[in-house]
Amino acid sequence: MNALSPAPPALRAGGTARRIATASAVVLAAVSALLLTPRPYELSAATSGDAELAALVRQGIDDTTGFHGLSVAVVEPGPEGDLRVRSAGLGEQGDRGETVDGRTPFGSASVAKVLPGMLLADMVDRDEVGLDTTVGELLPDLGFTDPAVAALTVEELATHTSGLSREDTTPPQTLWQFAAKRHPSPPTSVDGFLRTTAEDAVVDPALRGANHYSNTGFSLLGHALAEHLETTYADLVRERILDPLGMADTEVWTRVGGEVPDPRVHDADRGRPIELDRWSAHGPQGGVTTTAHDLGLLLAAMMDGSAPGAWSAEPIAPGDVDRREQGLGWYVETLGGRAITSHGGNATTNGHTAWIGWSGDRGAVVLSNTHRFSEDVGIRLLGVDQPSPDNAAGSGCTRRPRWR
């Protein structure tokens, strides 16, 4: 441009500035959205414990999205012919880089339900109750609004054939719970849970006798057994199962914190820690802190028949699907042509999952500190290549492990 050329119109200069400002604002908004948008966890490279076991788990998982920390164990014949437990940790405990190991505290989710079943079998062995003992006989001082609840047997509670509802929440409350990752109206105490159950619980005659999963039924079972022996559920589990099996790092949740640290739990999809929803009334249905090593000890004792109430794993009732039968708490199902005795749990609203099971002379434990499914990891460790059909639809975190 020479000296005689007219200056660019002021409007054009202003338009360019506005375009630059607009573009900058768009870029800034995009960057801000990227930084603020929740990102699912990815399993880190951190590893501890048995390197061979950790490598086997990693080699099997094609998509690590949604996993944050995994604690795993296998139970297998040792060189002396007895069962040994090997454990490993993958990923992180929290958000400070601490590596998971085989003794890191994790939530049990519904794996906790095997404990009331084992207690019941043990109490039958001691002639303290029978499988036909009723709720009313165990809790004679409670007045049940629905007489059918008082007439339920402990066998019905332990096999999900009672006809009780799945949860102690209404459908709108359950939806809120999934969104908020918090219980909408938690029971304030075990006594409060029992009173509310006596007042509000009803038996659906159309469901009674069929397998209909009930968290309410298992909490009722565990606390009723403890009340019958004039103790607490947490103390009864400690005395009858945990101490005899050497499970020193396992503890049933109580109103006050115990000696075992609470597990750290996380939202798999948003990639952030969440507060543990911890209520003593829910101990029998899913309120236990444990470790992969401890659950390996429990599995080994179940597998060799030395565990208290070991016969609780024997099928005595129909399962919820054709491939599955129901024991006292435990399930026996057929996958890949193999019989697997197991129990899993997906605490979608409480940021953790768990699975334990065995087939033949091999057992596996998988604990996750997010709500990403962990069952297929355990099934793979048993040498079964068929994933569980239960996980196909997902639950909160839509991805499922794909095995190479």
C-alpha positions as CSV (number, residue, x, y, z in Angstrom):
1,M,0.0,0.0,0.0
2,N,1.5,3.4,-1.0
3,A,1.0,6.8,0.6
4,L,-1.9,7.7,-1.8
5,S,-3.9,4.5,-1.0
6,P,-7.0,5.1,1.2
7,A,-7.0,3.7,4.7
8,P,-9.1,0.5,5.2
9,P,-12.6,1.3,6.3
10,A,-12.9,1.5,10.1
11,L,-15.9,-0.9,10.0
12,R,-13.8,-3.6,8.3
13,A,-11.1,-3.2,11.0
14,G,-13.8,-3.5,13.7
15,G,-15.3,-6.5,12.0
16,T,-12.0,-8.3,12.0
17,A,-11.5,-7.6,15.7
18,R,-14.9,-8.9,16.4
19,R,-14.3,-12.1,14.5
20,I,-11.0,-12.6,16.3
21,A,-12.7,-12.0,19.6
22,T,-15.6,-14.4,18.7
23,A,-13.1,-17.1,17.6
24,S,-11.1,-16.7,20.8
25,A,-14.3,-17.0,22.9
26,V,-15.3,-20.1,21.0
27,V,-11.8,-21.7,21.6
28,L,-11.9,-20.7,25.2
29,A,-15.3,-22.2,25.7
30,A,-14.3,-25.4,24.0
31,V,-11.1,-25.7,26.1
32,S,-13.1,-24.9,29.3
33,A,-15.7,-27.5,28.3
34,L,-13.0,-30.1,27.7
35,L,-11.4,-29.4,31.1
36,L,-14.7,-29.4,32.9
37,T,-16.3,-32.4,31.2
38,P,-16.2,-35.5,33.3
39,R,-13.8,-38.1,32.0
40,P,-14.1,-41.8,32.8
41,Y,-11.2,-43.4,34.6
42,E,-8.5,-45.4,32.8
43,L,-6.7,-48.2,34.6
44,S,-3.1,-47.0,35.2
45,A,0.1,-49.0,34.7
46,A,0.7,-49.2,38.5
47,T,1.0,-52.8,39.6
48,S,1.9,-54.7,42.9
49,G,2.0,-58.2,44.2
50,D,2.1,-61.3,42.0
51,A,3.4,-60.0,38.7
52,E,2.3,-63.1,36.7
53,L,-1.3,-62.7,38.0
54,A,-1.4,-58.9,37.3
55,A,-0.1,-59.5,33.8
56,L,-2.8,-62.2,33.2
57,V,-5.5,-59.7,34.2
58,R,-4.0,-56.9,32.0
59,Q,-3.6,-59.2,29.0
60,G,-7.2,-60.2,29.2
61,I,-8.8,-56.7,29.4
62,D,-9.0,-55.0,26.0
63,D,-10.8,-51.9,27.2
64,T,-9.6,-50.5,30.6
65,T,-12.0,-47.5,30.5
66,G,-13.9,-47.1,33.8
67,F,-11.5,-49.1,35.9
68,H,-9.4,-47.2,38.5
69,G,-8.1,-49.8,40.9
70,L,-8.4,-53.6,40.9
71,S,-7.4,-56.0,43.6
72,V,-7.4,-59.7,42.5
73,A,-6.6,-63.0,44.0
74,V,-6.6,-66.6,42.8
75,V,-6.9,-69.8,44.8
76,E,-5.2,-72.8,43.4
77,P,-3.4,-76.0,44.5
78,G,0.0,-75.3,46.0
79,P,3.2,-77.4,45.7
80,E,2.2,-79.4,48.8
81,G,-1.2,-80.1,47.6
82,D,-3.0,-77.6,49.8
83,L,-4.8,-74.5,48.4
84,R,-2.7,-71.4,48.2
85,V,-3.8,-67.7,47.7
86,R,-1.9,-65.4,45.3
87,S,-2.9,-61.8,45.0
88,A,-2.1,-58.7,43.0
89,G,-3.1,-55.0,42.7
90,L,-3.6,-53.0,39.5
91,G,-4.2,-49.3,39.3
92,E,-4.7,-46.8,42.1
93,Q,-6.5,-46.7,45.5
94,G,-7.5,-43.0,45.3
95,D,-6.4,-39.9,43.5
96,R,-2.9,-39.5,45.1
97,G,-1.2,-42.3,43.2
98,E,-1.2,-45.0,45.8
99,T,-1.0,-48.4,44.1
100,V,-3.6,-51.0,45.0
101,D,-2.4,-54.3,46.5
102,G,-3.9,-57.5,47.7
103,R,-4.6,-56.1,51.1
104,T,-6.1,-52.7,50.1
105,P,-9.6,-52.2,51.7
106,F,-12.4,-52.5,49.2
107,G,-16.2,-52.6,49.4
108,S,-17.8,-56.0,49.2
109,A,-21.0,-55.0,47.4
110,S,-23.4,-58.0,47.4
111,V,-20.6,-60.5,47.8
112,A,-21.5,-59.8,51.5
113,K,-24.6,-61.9,51.0
114,V,-22.7,-65.2,51.2
115,L,-22.0,-64.4,54.9
116,P,-25.7,-64.6,56.1
117,G,-26.0,-67.8,54.1
118,M,-22.9,-69.3,55.8
119,L,-24.2,-68.1,59.2
120,L,-27.5,-69.7,58.6
121,A,-25.9,-73.1,57.6
122,D,-23.6,-72.9,60.6
123,M,-26.6,-72.2,63.0
124,V,-28.5,-75.1,61.5
125,D,-25.4,-77.3,62.2
126,R,-25.5,-76.1,65.8
127,D,-29.3,-76.8,66.1
128,E,-29.8,-73.1,66.9
129,V,-32.3,-72.7,64.1
130,G,-33.8,-74.8,61.3
131,L,-34.3,-73.9,57.7
132,D,-38.1,-73.7,58.5
133,T,-37.6,-71.3,61.4
134,T,-39.7,-68.2,60.7
135,V,-39.0,-64.5,60.9
136,G,-41.7,-64.3,63.6
137,E,-39.9,-66.9,65.7
138,L,-36.7,-65.0,65.5
139,L,-38.2,-61.6,66.1
140,P,-41.1,-62.3,68.5
141,D,-41.3,-58.7,69.9
142,L,-41.9,-57.1,66.5
143,G,-45.5,-56.7,65.3
144,F,-45.6,-57.3,61.5
145,T,-48.3,-55.4,59.6
146,D,-48.3,-58.2,57.0
147,P,-48.6,-61.6,58.7
148,A,-47.0,-63.2,55.7
149,V,-43.7,-61.5,56.5
150,A,-43.6,-63.0,60.0
151,A,-44.4,-66.4,58.4
152,L,-41.5,-66.3,56.0
153,T,-38.8,-68.9,56.7
154,V,-35.1,-68.3,56.9
155,E,-34.7,-70.6,53.9
156,E,-36.9,-68.3,51.8
157,L,-35.0,-65.3,52.8
158,A,-31.6,-66.9,52.1
159,T,-32.7,-68.2,48.6
160,H,-34.5,-65.0,47.4
161,T,-37.8,-66.9,47.3
162,S,-39.6,-64.8,50.0
163,G,-41.6,-62.5,47.7
164,L,-40.2,-59.4,49.4
165,S,-39.3,-56.4,47.3
166,R,-35.8,-55.9,46.0
167,E,-35.1,-52.7,47.8
168,D,-36.4,-50.8,50.9
169,T,-36.9,-47.8,48.6
170,T,-39.7,-46.7,46.3
171,P,-39.1,-46.6,42.6
172,P,-38.7,-42.8,42.5
173,Q,-36.2,-43.0,45.4
174,T,-34.3,-45.7,43.6
175,L,-34.0,-43.5,40.5
176,W,-32.8,-40.6,42.6
177,Q,-30.2,-43.0,44.3
178,F,-28.7,-44.0,40.9
179,A,-28.4,-40.3,39.8
180,A,-27.1,-38.9,43.1
181,K,-25.0,-41.9,44.2
182,R,-26.6,-41.6,47.6
183,H,-29.3,-43.5,49.5
184,P,-32.4,-41.2,49.6
185,S,-33.6,-42.3,53.0
186,P,-31.1,-44.5,54.8
187,P,-32.1,-46.4,57.9
188,T,-30.6,-44.7,60.9
189,S,-30.0,-47.9,62.8
190,V,-30.5,-51.7,62.8
191,D,-33.5,-51.2,65.1
192,G,-34.9,-48.6,62.8
193,F,-34.5,-50.9,59.8
194,L,-36.3,-53.8,61.6
195,R,-39.2,-51.5,62.8
196,T,-39.6,-50.1,59.3
197,T,-39.5,-53.5,57.7
198,A,-42.1,-54.8,60.2
199,E,-44.4,-51.9,59.5
200,D,-44.0,-51.5,55.7
201,A,-42.7,-54.8,54.2
202,V,-45.3,-57.0,52.3
203,V,-45.0,-60.3,50.7
204,D,-46.1,-60.5,47.0
205,P,-47.9,-63.9,46.7
206,A,-47.2,-63.9,43.0
207,L,-43.4,-63.8,43.6
208,R,-43.2,-66.0,46.7
209,G,-41.5,-69.3,45.8
210,A,-39.8,-67.9,42.7
211,N,-36.3,-66.4,42.7
212,H,-36.8,-62.7,43.1
213,Y,-33.6,-60.9,44.3
214,S,-34.2,-59.0,47.6
215,N,-31.7,-56.9,49.4
216,T,-34.3,-56.3,52.0
217,G,-34.7,-60.0,52.6
218,F,-31.0,-60.5,53.2
219,S,-30.7,-57.6,55.7
220,L,-33.7,-59.0,57.5
221,L,-32.1,-62.5,57.6
222,G,-28.8,-61.4,58.9
223,H,-30.1,-59.1,61.7
224,A,-32.9,-61.6,62.7
225,L,-30.3,-64.4,63.1
226,A,-28.2,-62.1,65.3
227,E,-31.2,-60.9,67.3
228,H,-32.1,-64.6,68.0
229,L,-28.6,-65.1,69.6
230,E,-28.8,-61.7,71.4
231,T,-25.8,-60.2,69.6
232,T,-25.2,-57.9,66.7
233,Y,-24.7,-59.1,63.1
234,A,-21.2,-57.6,62.9
235,D,-20.1,-59.4,66.1
236,L,-21.7,-62.7,65.0
237,V,-19.9,-62.6,61.6
238,R,-16.6,-61.8,63.4
239,E,-17.1,-64.7,65.9
240,R,-18.4,-67.4,63.6
241,I,-16.6,-66.7,60.2
242,L,-14.0,-64.0,60.1
243,D,-11.9,-64.9,63.1
244,P,-11.9,-68.7,62.4
245,L,-10.8,-68.1,58.8
246,G,-8.1,-65.5,59.8
247,M,-9.9,-62.7,57.9
248,A,-8.3,-59.9,60.0
249,D,-8.8,-57.2,57.4
250,T,-12.5,-57.8,56.9
251,E,-15.2,-56.0,58.9
252,V,-19.0,-55.6,58.7
253,W,-20.0,-51.9,58.8
254,T,-21.3,-50.6,62.1
255,R,-22.6,-47.2,63.1
256,V,-19.2,-46.2,64.3
257,G,-16.0,-46.8,62.4
258,G,-14.1,-49.9,63.2
259,E,-10.4,-50.9,63.1
260,V,-10.4,-51.5,59.3
261,P,-10.2,-48.3,57.2
262,D,-13.2,-47.6,55.0
263,P,-12.7,-48.4,51.3
264,R,-12.3,-45.5,48.8
265,V,-14.9,-45.6,46.1
266,H,-15.3,-43.8,42.8
267,D,-17.7,-42.9,40.0
268,A,-16.4,-44.7,36.9
269,D,-18.0,-42.5,34.4
270,R,-17.2,-39.1,35.9
271,G,-13.7,-40.1,36.9
272,R,-13.9,-38.8,40.5
273,P,-14.1,-40.1,44.0
274,I,-17.5,-40.2,45.8
275,E,-18.4,-40.5,49.5
276,L,-19.0,-44.1,50.7
277,D,-22.7,-44.7,51.5
278,R,-22.1,-46.6,54.8
279,W,-25.0,-47.9,56.8
280,S,-24.9,-50.6,59.5
281,A,-28.4,-51.8,58.7
282,H,-27.2,-52.8,55.2
283,G,-24.4,-55.0,56.5
284,P,-25.9,-58.3,55.6
285,Q,-26.9,-57.2,52.1
286,G,-23.7,-55.4,51.1
287,G,-22.0,-53.5,53.9
288,V,-18.6,-55.1,54.4
289,T,-15.0,-53.8,54.0
290,T,-12.7,-56.6,52.9
291,T,-9.6,-57.4,50.8
292,A,-8.8,-59.7,47.9
293,H,-6.4,-61.7,50.2
294,D,-9.1,-62.2,52.9
295,L,-11.7,-63.3,50.4
296,G,-9.2,-65.7,49.0
297,L,-9.0,-67.3,52.4
298,L,-12.8,-67.6,52.5
299,L,-12.8,-69.2,49.1
300,A,-10.1,-71.7,50.0
301,A,-12.1,-72.7,53.1
302,M,-15.3,-73.1,51.0
303,M,-13.5,-75.1,48.4
304,D,-12.0,-77.6,50.8
305,G,-15.1,-77.7,53.0
306,S,-13.5,-76.4,56.2
307,A,-15.5,-73.1,56.3
308,P,-18.3,-72.7,58.8
309,G,-21.5,-73.4,57.0
310,A,-19.7,-74.6,53.9
311,W,-22.8,-76.5,52.7
312,S,-24.5,-73.1,52.1
313,A,-23.1,-73.4,48.6
314,E,-25.1,-76.5,47.8
315,P,-28.1,-75.6,45.5
316,I,-31.4,-76.0,47.2
317,A,-33.7,-73.7,45.2
318,P,-34.3,-72.5,41.7
319,G,-32.2,-69.6,40.3
320,D,-33.4,-66.5,38.6
321,V,-32.5,-67.9,35.1
322,D,-32.3,-71.5,33.7
323,R,-28.4,-71.7,33.9
324,R,-28.4,-70.8,37.6
325,E,-29.4,-72.6,40.8
326,Q,-29.6,-71.0,44.3
327,G,-27.8,-72.0,47.5
328,L,-28.0,-70.1,50.8
329,G,-26.6,-66.9,49.5
330,W,-24.3,-68.6,46.9
331,Y,-25.2,-69.2,43.3
332,V,-24.2,-72.2,41.1
333,E,-24.4,-71.5,37.4
334,T,-23.1,-73.0,34.2
335,L,-20.9,-70.9,31.9
336,G,-18.8,-72.3,29.1
337,G,-19.8,-75.8,30.1
338,R,-18.3,-75.3,33.6
339,A,-20.2,-75.2,36.9
340,I,-19.2,-72.0,38.8
341,T,-20.1,-71.4,42.4
342,S,-20.0,-67.6,43.0
343,H,-21.5,-64.4,44.1
344,G,-21.0,-60.9,42.6
345,G,-22.1,-57.4,43.4
346,N,-22.3,-54.2,41.5
347,A,-22.8,-51.2,43.9
348,T,-23.5,-48.8,41.1
349,T,-24.7,-46.1,43.5
350,N,-21.8,-46.7,45.9
351,G,-18.8,-46.8,43.5
352,H,-17.5,-50.3,43.7
353,T,-18.0,-53.9,42.4
354,A,-16.9,-57.3,43.6
355,W,-16.9,-60.9,42.5
356,I,-15.8,-64.2,44.1
357,G,-16.2,-67.7,42.7
358,W,-14.6,-71.1,42.1
359,S,-14.8,-73.9,39.6
360,G,-13.1,-77.2,40.4
361,D,-9.8,-76.6,42.1
362,R,-9.5,-72.9,41.1
363,G,-11.0,-69.9,42.7
364,A,-10.8,-66.1,41.9
365,V,-11.5,-62.8,43.6
366,V,-11.9,-59.5,41.8
367,L,-12.5,-56.2,43.6
368,S,-13.0,-52.8,41.8
369,N,-13.1,-49.4,43.4
370,T,-15.4,-48.1,40.6
371,H,-18.8,-49.4,39.5
372,R,-17.3,-50.9,36.3
373,F,-18.3,-54.6,36.0
374,S,-15.6,-56.9,37.5
375,E,-17.4,-60.3,37.1
376,D,-16.0,-61.2,33.7
377,V,-12.4,-60.5,35.0
378,G,-13.0,-63.2,37.6
379,I,-14.6,-65.7,35.2
380,R,-11.6,-65.3,32.9
381,L,-9.2,-66.1,35.8
382,L,-11.1,-69.4,36.3
383,G,-10.2,-70.3,32.7
384,V,-13.7,-69.8,31.3
385,D,-13.8,-67.7,28.1
386,Q,-17.6,-67.1,28.1
387,P,-18.5,-63.7,29.6
388,S,-21.5,-63.5,31.8
389,P,-24.8,-62.7,30.0
390,D,-25.8,-60.7,33.0
391,N,-23.3,-58.0,32.1
392,A,-24.3,-57.5,28.5
393,A,-26.7,-54.6,29.3
394,G,-24.3,-52.8,31.5
395,S,-25.1,-50.9,34.7
396,G,-24.2,-47.3,34.8
397,C,-20.9,-47.8,33.1
398,T,-21.8,-49.2,29.6
399,R,-18.5,-50.8,28.7
400,R,-17.7,-54.4,29.6
401,P,-14.3,-56.1,29.5
402,R,-13.5,-57.7,26.1
403,W,-11.1,-60.6,26.3
404,R,-8.4,-61.0,23.7
